[in-house]
Amino acid sequence: MVRMDAGLSLLGKVKTISRGEDFARDRSGDIYKVTRNLDPAAHPFERAREYTRALNTVKLERLFAKPFVGALSGHIDGVYCVAKHPTKLATLFSGSADGEVRIWSLTSQKTTWTTRAHQGFVRGIAPVPFSDNFVTVGEDKIVKMWNQESTEPLNTFISRAAFTGVDHHRTKPLFATSSTQIDIWDHSRAEPVQNFSWGAETITSVKFNQTETDVFASCGTDRTVILYDLRTSSPLSKMIMKMRTNAIAWNPMEAFNFTIANEDHNCYTFDMRKMDSAMNVHKDHVSAVLDIDYSPTGEEFVTGGYDRTVRIFNAREGHSRDVYHTKRMQRIFCVKFSMDAKFVLSGSDDGNIRLWKAAASEKLGVTTNRERSATNYTKSVKDRYKHLPEIRRIDQHRRVPKSIAKAKYTKRVMVESAKKREDNERNHSKPGAVPYKAERKKNVLANEK
């Protein structure tokens, strides 16, 4: 020992490796700050490298685009209405043409509750936001309130006309039904507490505003869109469109804005304070748009059409960013965004409820910090170069059924021909005889208050 100590003393002081507490933690996914010189002169090929990365990003997105997650099968007839619970992420309600109502667990993709609720079509389901109860309406002129603990209704309300839709108030024990008029029902009353009507033959849909909770809107078979307020005894305003509106969706983040699904293959976004002109026109469907629903973020909405496709739109853009379809999917009568904005659900005439990813190439499951950072970087690079022709071409390319592609081409030719004919009439007529009318205004025929 004496000799060893002497040897160590000859070598000098021994230094041991010591590391801090931060080094002992799990290092998988750690992202460390890297200092770099941001002077453009020091990076002459930065744009070329980022363009290549953006090009690879859009190619990989199309390569891994597999949006279909699964199908909720159990109904033996067409699914005509679906509803999501505003406070429960994994709960879904559905009603079919044979009167059956089901509650689904989206995590297990299985039925948790079912009953034969109505004779004939189930036309609407509305969960009660502050309880486990929900309301259903059907063509048998009956409204029923249910609880998930029992297969017998808690309450039954009878009307004189067949119902076409229902929606529940966000905070009060009130719900609205649509038929030949709008009826406001209280949970504890057997008769409607309020009625609204403004000349419509049949009201086809009714929707409460989720922010201004006393305001709601309806659309009817006479091509009208009408706004109401529970605090008044009469409707607020009425807008008449060129063609019939099938569904309405309020933007959950912008209280004054709503979007309608129209028979003319388009969707129109309006500001309820100025309804003589649309804020935006959303195109791409080649047949009537039957249902629409906003994402909880208010940034996107999903539509389902008679052309058997589901389309996802950015709320501020005129064309869809994605289109979903399958070979066996039939006419889509109802669509919904999930409450976490990650998934889209569609109910069709073939009796299936299909579950899709909102972002077709998004990875499901847990992601590390490194993966999230890489995803955010590639997304920002793609957004920076998305206007370039090659990247735009790859990003917008979608394979659709031959019938839809053919209908899209035919529709484009017809629209261009009508526009050319109108330009010719304007050029060969007296000044002002054929006035120009913007597309956002020409489909609104009248606005009454």
C-alpha positions as CSV (number, residue, x, y, z in Angstrom):
1,M,0.0,0.0,0.0
2,V,2.9,2.3,0.8
3,R,4.4,1.7,-2.6
4,M,1.1,2.3,-4.4
5,D,0.5,5.6,-2.6
6,A,3.9,6.7,-3.5
7,G,3.3,5.9,-7.1
8,L,0.1,7.9,-7.1
9,S,1.8,10.8,-5.5
10,L,4.4,10.8,-8.2
11,L,1.6,10.9,-10.9
12,G,0.0,13.9,-9.3
13,K,-3.7,14.6,-8.4
14,V,-6.2,12.0,-9.7
15,K,-9.3,13.6,-11.3
16,T,-12.6,11.6,-11.3
17,I,-15.5,12.1,-13.8
18,S,-18.5,13.8,-12.1
19,R,-21.8,14.6,-13.8
20,G,-24.7,16.7,-12.7
21,E,-28.3,15.5,-11.9
22,D,-29.5,16.6,-15.3
23,F,-27.3,14.0,-17.0
24,A,-28.8,11.2,-15.0
25,R,-32.3,11.7,-16.4
26,D,-33.8,9.8,-19.3
27,R,-32.2,11.3,-22.4
28,S,-34.5,9.7,-25.0
29,G,-36.2,12.6,-26.8
30,D,-34.1,15.4,-25.3
31,I,-33.6,18.4,-27.6
32,Y,-30.6,20.6,-26.8
33,K,-30.2,24.1,-27.9
34,V,-27.8,24.4,-30.8
35,T,-26.3,27.8,-31.5
36,R,-26.0,28.8,-35.1
37,N,-25.1,31.9,-37.1
38,L,-28.3,33.3,-38.7
39,D,-26.4,35.5,-41.2
40,P,-27.8,34.6,-44.7
41,A,-24.3,35.1,-46.2
42,A,-23.0,32.2,-44.1
43,H,-25.7,29.8,-45.5
44,P,-25.8,30.3,-49.3
45,F,-27.6,26.9,-49.9
46,E,-30.2,27.2,-47.1
47,R,-33.2,27.7,-49.5
48,A,-32.1,24.8,-51.7
49,R,-31.8,22.5,-48.6
50,E,-35.2,23.6,-47.2
51,Y,-36.9,23.2,-50.5
52,T,-35.6,19.6,-50.7
53,R,-36.8,19.0,-47.2
54,A,-40.3,20.4,-48.0
55,L,-40.5,18.3,-51.1
56,N,-39.6,15.2,-49.2
57,T,-42.1,16.1,-46.5
58,V,-45.1,16.3,-48.9
59,K,-44.0,13.0,-50.6
60,L,-43.8,11.2,-47.3
61,E,-47.2,12.6,-46.3
62,R,-48.8,11.2,-49.4
63,L,-46.9,7.9,-48.9
64,F,-48.1,7.4,-45.3
65,A,-51.6,8.9,-45.8
66,K,-53.8,6.1,-44.4
67,P,-56.8,7.9,-42.9
68,F,-59.2,5.0,-42.3
69,V,-59.0,3.8,-38.6
70,G,-62.0,1.5,-38.3
71,A,-65.7,1.0,-38.7
72,L,-68.3,0.8,-36.0
73,S,-70.6,-1.9,-37.3
74,G,-73.9,-2.9,-35.6
75,H,-76.7,-1.1,-37.2
76,I,-78.7,-3.1,-39.7
77,D,-80.1,0.0,-41.5
78,G,-78.7,3.3,-42.7
79,V,-77.2,5.7,-40.1
80,Y,-79.0,9.0,-40.4
81,C,-77.8,10.9,-37.3
82,V,-74.8,10.9,-35.0
83,A,-74.0,13.1,-32.0
84,K,-71.0,13.6,-29.7
85,H,-71.2,14.4,-26.0
86,P,-69.6,17.9,-25.4
87,T,-67.9,16.8,-22.2
88,K,-67.1,13.1,-22.8
89,L,-64.3,12.4,-25.3
90,A,-65.0,8.7,-26.1
91,T,-68.8,8.7,-26.2
92,L,-70.8,8.7,-29.5
93,F,-74.5,8.4,-30.1
94,S,-76.1,7.1,-33.3
95,G,-79.5,6.6,-34.7
96,S,-80.6,4.6,-37.7
97,A,-83.5,4.3,-40.1
98,D,-85.1,1.4,-38.3
99,G,-85.5,3.4,-35.0
100,E,-82.5,1.9,-33.2
101,V,-80.3,4.1,-31.0
102,R,-76.8,3.1,-30.0
103,I,-74.1,4.5,-27.7
104,W,-70.5,3.7,-28.7
105,S,-67.2,3.7,-26.9
106,L,-64.7,5.1,-29.3
107,T,-61.8,3.6,-27.4
108,S,-63.0,0.1,-27.7
109,Q,-65.1,0.7,-30.9
110,K,-68.0,-1.3,-29.4
111,T,-71.6,-0.7,-28.5
112,T,-72.2,0.1,-24.8
113,W,-75.9,0.7,-24.9
114,T,-78.7,0.1,-27.4
115,T,-82.5,0.2,-27.6
116,R,-85.3,0.5,-30.2
117,A,-86.2,4.1,-29.5
118,H,-88.7,5.0,-32.3
119,Q,-91.0,3.6,-34.9
120,G,-89.3,4.6,-38.2
121,F,-86.4,6.9,-38.7
122,V,-84.5,8.5,-35.9
123,R,-84.1,12.0,-37.1
124,G,-82.0,13.6,-34.3
125,I,-80.0,12.9,-31.1
126,A,-79.0,15.7,-28.6
127,P,-76.9,14.9,-25.5
128,V,-77.6,17.0,-22.4
129,P,-74.2,18.7,-21.7
130,F,-74.5,18.8,-18.0
131,S,-75.7,15.2,-17.3
132,D,-75.7,11.6,-18.7
133,N,-79.2,12.1,-20.3
134,F,-79.9,12.6,-24.0
135,V,-82.9,13.4,-26.2
136,T,-84.0,11.6,-29.4
137,V,-86.7,12.5,-31.9
138,G,-88.2,10.5,-34.7
139,E,-90.7,10.5,-37.5
140,D,-93.3,8.9,-35.1
141,K,-93.9,12.5,-33.7
142,I,-92.5,11.5,-30.3
143,V,-89.6,13.1,-28.3
144,K,-87.9,10.8,-25.7
145,M,-85.4,11.5,-23.0
146,W,-83.1,8.7,-22.0
147,N,-80.5,7.8,-19.5
148,Q,-77.6,5.3,-20.2
149,E,-78.5,3.3,-17.1
150,S,-81.9,2.2,-18.4
151,T,-83.5,1.1,-21.7
152,E,-86.8,2.8,-20.7
153,P,-87.3,6.5,-21.5
154,L,-87.2,8.9,-18.6
155,N,-89.7,11.2,-20.2
156,T,-91.9,11.3,-23.4
157,F,-93.2,14.3,-25.3
158,I,-95.7,14.1,-28.1
159,S,-96.2,16.5,-30.9
160,R,-98.6,16.9,-33.9
161,A,-95.9,16.7,-36.6
162,A,-93.0,14.5,-37.5
163,F,-89.7,15.8,-36.2
164,T,-86.7,16.5,-38.4
165,G,-84.0,17.5,-35.9
166,V,-83.2,18.4,-32.3
167,D,-80.5,20.3,-30.4
168,H,-80.0,21.0,-26.7
169,H,-79.1,24.3,-24.9
170,R,-75.6,24.5,-23.6
171,T,-76.4,25.4,-20.0
172,K,-80.2,25.5,-19.5
173,P,-82.7,22.5,-19.3
174,L,-84.1,23.4,-22.7
175,F,-84.0,21.8,-26.1
176,A,-85.3,22.8,-29.5
177,T,-87.0,20.6,-32.0
178,S,-87.7,21.2,-35.7
179,S,-90.8,20.1,-37.6
180,T,-93.3,22.4,-39.2
181,Q,-92.1,25.0,-36.7
182,I,-89.4,25.4,-34.0
183,D,-90.6,24.2,-30.6
184,I,-88.7,25.0,-27.4
185,W,-89.2,22.3,-24.7
186,D,-88.4,22.3,-21.0
187,H,-87.4,19.0,-19.3
188,S,-90.2,19.3,-16.8
189,R,-93.0,20.4,-19.1
190,A,-95.2,18.2,-21.3
191,E,-95.9,21.0,-23.8
192,P,-93.5,23.4,-25.6
193,V,-92.8,26.5,-23.6
194,Q,-92.1,28.6,-26.8
195,N,-92.8,28.4,-30.6
196,F,-91.2,30.1,-33.5
197,S,-92.2,30.1,-37.2
198,W,-91.7,32.3,-40.2
199,G,-93.4,30.9,-43.2
200,A,-91.3,27.8,-43.7
201,E,-93.1,24.6,-44.8
202,T,-90.8,22.3,-43.0
203,I,-87.7,23.1,-40.8
204,T,-85.1,20.5,-41.6
205,S,-82.4,21.4,-39.0
206,V,-81.9,23.4,-35.9
207,K,-78.6,24.3,-34.1
208,F,-77.8,26.3,-30.9
209,N,-74.8,28.6,-30.8
210,Q,-72.3,27.2,-28.4
211,T,-70.9,30.6,-27.3
212,E,-74.0,32.9,-27.5
213,T,-76.1,30.1,-26.0
214,D,-79.5,31.8,-26.4
215,V,-79.1,32.2,-30.1
216,F,-79.9,29.4,-32.6
217,A,-80.5,29.0,-36.3
218,S,-82.6,26.8,-38.5
219,C,-82.9,25.9,-42.2
220,G,-86.0,24.9,-44.1
221,T,-87.3,23.4,-47.3
222,D,-88.2,26.8,-48.7
223,R,-84.5,27.6,-49.0
224,T,-84.5,29.9,-45.9
225,V,-81.9,30.2,-43.1
226,I,-83.5,31.8,-40.0
227,L,-81.9,33.2,-36.8
228,Y,-83.7,33.1,-33.4
229,D,-83.1,34.3,-29.9
230,L,-84.7,32.7,-26.8
231,R,-85.0,36.1,-25.2
232,T,-87.4,37.4,-27.9
233,S,-90.8,36.2,-29.0
234,S,-90.1,36.3,-32.7
235,P,-87.3,35.3,-35.1
236,L,-84.5,37.8,-35.6
237,S,-83.7,37.6,-39.4
238,K,-84.3,35.4,-42.4
239,M,-82.0,34.8,-45.4
240,I,-83.3,33.1,-48.6
241,M,-80.8,31.2,-50.7
242,K,-81.0,30.1,-54.3
243,M,-81.1,26.4,-53.3
244,R,-82.0,24.5,-50.1
245,T,-79.8,24.4,-47.1
246,N,-79.4,20.9,-45.5
247,A,-77.4,21.6,-42.3
248,I,-75.9,24.4,-40.2
249,A,-72.8,24.4,-38.0
250,W,-71.8,27.3,-35.7
251,N,-68.1,28.1,-35.3
252,P,-67.3,27.3,-31.6
253,M,-64.6,29.9,-31.4
254,E,-66.2,32.7,-33.4
255,A,-69.6,33.3,-31.9
256,F,-71.0,35.3,-34.9
257,N,-69.9,32.9,-37.7
258,F,-71.8,29.9,-39.0
259,T,-71.4,27.7,-42.1
260,I,-74.3,26.1,-44.1
261,A,-74.3,23.0,-46.2
262,N,-76.2,23.6,-49.4
263,E,-77.8,21.6,-52.2
264,D,-75.7,23.5,-54.9
265,H,-72.7,21.4,-53.9
266,N,-71.1,24.3,-51.9
267,C,-70.8,25.4,-48.3
268,Y,-71.2,29.1,-47.3
269,T,-69.8,30.8,-44.2
270,F,-71.7,33.8,-43.0
271,D,-71.4,36.4,-40.3
272,M,-74.8,36.6,-38.6
273,R,-74.5,40.4,-38.3
274,K,-74.2,40.9,-42.1
275,M,-75.9,38.1,-44.1
276,D,-76.4,39.8,-47.4
277,S,-73.0,38.4,-48.5
278,A,-71.1,35.2,-47.6
279,M,-67.7,35.5,-45.9
280,N,-66.4,32.5,-47.9
281,V,-67.6,29.9,-50.4
282,H,-66.2,26.4,-49.9
283,K,-66.2,24.2,-53.0
284,D,-65.2,20.7,-54.2
285,H,-68.2,18.5,-53.6
286,V,-69.9,17.3,-56.9
287,S,-73.3,16.7,-55.3
288,A,-75.5,18.0,-52.5
289,V,-73.7,18.5,-49.1
290,L,-75.9,16.8,-46.5
291,D,-74.1,17.5,-43.2
292,I,-71.4,19.6,-41.7
293,D,-69.6,19.9,-38.3
294,Y,-66.9,22.2,-36.9
295,S,-63.8,21.1,-35.2
296,P,-63.6,22.1,-31.5
297,T,-60.7,24.4,-32.4
298,G,-62.9,26.3,-34.9
299,E,-60.1,26.1,-37.5
300,E,-61.6,23.3,-39.7
301,F,-64.9,21.7,-40.5
302,V,-65.9,18.4,-42.1
303,T,-68.6,17.8,-44.6
304,G,-70.4,14.7,-45.9
305,G,-72.0,14.7,-49.3
306,Y,-74.4,12.7,-51.5
307,D,-71.4,12.0,-53.7
308,R,-70.2,9.5,-51.1
309,T,-67.1,11.5,-50.0
310,V,-66.0,13.1,-46.7
311,R,-64.1,16.4,-47.1
312,I,-62.2,18.4,-44.6
313,F,-62.0,22.2,-45.1
314,N,-59.9,24.9,-43.5
315,A,-62.4,27.5,-42.2
316,R,-60.7,30.3,-44.1
317,E,-60.0,28.5,-47.4
318,G,-62.3,27.9,-50.4
319,H,-61.2,24.3,-51.2
320,S,-60.9,21.2,-49.2
321,R,-57.6,20.1,-47.9
322,D,-58.4,16.4,-48.0
323,V,-61.1,14.0,-49.2
324,Y,-61.9,10.5,-47.8
325,H,-63.8,7.7,-49.5
326,T,-64.0,4.0,-49.6
327,K,-65.3,1.6,-52.2
328,R,-68.3,0.3,-50.2
329,M,-69.3,3.6,-48.5
330,Q,-72.7,4.9,-49.6
331,R,-74.4,8.3,-49.3
332,I,-73.1,10.1,-46.2
333,F,-75.9,11.6,-44.1
334,C,-74.0,12.6,-41.0
335,V,-70.5,13.7,-40.1
336,K,-68.8,14.7,-36.8
337,F,-65.4,15.9,-35.5
338,S,-64.3,14.2,-32.3
339,M,-64.0,16.4,-29.3
340,D,-60.1,16.3,-29.4
341,A,-60.1,17.3,-33.1
342,K,-58.0,14.2,-33.9
343,F,-60.7,12.1,-35.6
344,V,-63.6,12.4,-38.0
345,L,-66.7,10.2,-37.9
346,S,-69.1,9.6,-40.8
347,G,-72.4,7.7,-40.9
348,S,-73.7,6.4,-44.2
349,D,-76.6,4.7,-45.9
350,D,-74.8,1.3,-45.7
351,G,-75.3,1.1,-41.9
352,N,-71.6,1.7,-40.9
353,I,-70.1,4.5,-38.9
354,R,-66.5,5.0,-40.1
355,L,-63.7,6.5,-38.0
356,W,-61.0,8.5,-39.8
357,K,-57.9,10.4,-38.8
358,A,-58.3,14.2,-39.2
359,A,-54.7,14.3,-40.5
360,A,-54.3,11.4,-42.9
361,S,-50.6,10.9,-42.4
362,E,-50.5,11.6,-38.6
363,K,-48.9,9.0,-36.4
364,L,-51.3,7.4,-33.8
365,G,-50.0,6.8,-30.3
366,V,-47.4,8.3,-28.1
367,T,-44.8,10.6,-29.7
368,T,-41.5,11.7,-28.2
369,N,-40.3,15.3,-27.9
370,R,-37.9,14.7,-30.7
371,E,-40.7,13.4,-33.0
372,R,-42.9,16.4,-32.2
373,S,-40.1,18.8,-32.8
374,A,-39.3,17.2,-36.2
375,T,-43.0,17.2,-37.1
376,N,-43.3,20.9,-36.3
377,Y,-40.2,21.7,-38.3
378,T,-41.2,19.8,-41.4
379,K,-44.7,21.4,-41.2
380,S,-43.2,24.9,-41.0
381,V,-40.9,24.2,-43.9
382,K,-43.7,22.8,-46.0
383,D,-45.9,25.9,-45.2
384,R,-43.0,28.1,-46.3
385,Y,-42.7,26.5,-49.8
386,K,-46.2,25.3,-50.3
387,H,-46.8,27.9,-53.1
388,L,-44.2,26.3,-55.4
389,P,-45.6,24.3,-58.3
390,E,-44.1,20.9,-57.6
391,I,-44.9,20.9,-53.9
392,R,-48.4,22.2,-54.5
393,R,-49.0,19.6,-57.1
394,I,-48.0,16.7,-54.9
395,D,-49.7,18.1,-51.8
396,Q,-53.1,18.5,-53.6
397,H,-53.0,15.3,-55.5
398,R,-55.8,12.9,-54.5
399,R,-57.2,9.7,-56.1
400,V,-60.9,9.8,-56.3
401,P,-63.4,7.4,-57.9
402,K,-63.9,7.7,-61.6
403,S,-67.5,8.9,-61.3
404,I,-66.4,11.8,-59.0
405,A,-63.5,12.8,-61.3
406,K,-65.8,12.8,-64.3
407,A,-68.5,14.8,-62.5
408,K,-65.9,17.3,-61.3
409,Y,-64.7,17.8,-64.9
410,T,-68.3,18.2,-66.2
411,K,-69.1,20.7,-63.5
412,R,-66.0,22.7,-64.2
413,V,-66.9,22.9,-67.9
414,M,-70.4,24.0,-67.1
415,V,-69.3,26.7,-64.7
416,E,-66.7,28.1,-67.2
417,S,-69.3,28.1,-70.0
418,A,-71.8,30.0,-67.9
419,K,-69.2,32.5,-66.9
420,K,-68.1,33.0,-70.5
421,R,-71.7,33.5,-71.6
422,E,-72.3,36.1,-68.9
423,D,-69.1,37.9,-69.9
424,N,-70.2,37.9,-73.6
425,E,-73.6,39.3,-72.6
426,R,-72.0,42.0,-70.5
427,N,-69.6,43.0,-73.3
428,H,-72.3,43.3,-75.9
429,S,-74.9,45.1,-73.8
430,K,-75.4,48.7,-72.7
431,P,-73.3,49.7,-69.7
432,G,-75.0,48.5,-66.5
433,A,-77.5,46.3,-68.3
434,V,-75.8,43.1,-67.1
435,P,-74.3,44.1,-63.7
436,Y,-71.5,42.0,-62.3
437,K,-72.4,40.2,-59.1
438,A,-69.8,38.6,-56.8
439,E,-70.1,34.9,-56.2
440,R,-70.4,35.5,-52.5
441,K,-73.5,37.5,-53.1
442,K,-75.3,36.0,-56.0
443,N,-76.5,32.9,-54.2
444,V,-78.3,35.1,-51.5
445,L,-81.6,36.1,-53.0
446,A,-83.0,38.1,-50.0
447,N,-82.3,39.1,-46.5
448,E,-85.3,40.0,-44.3
449,K,-85.5,41.3,-40.7
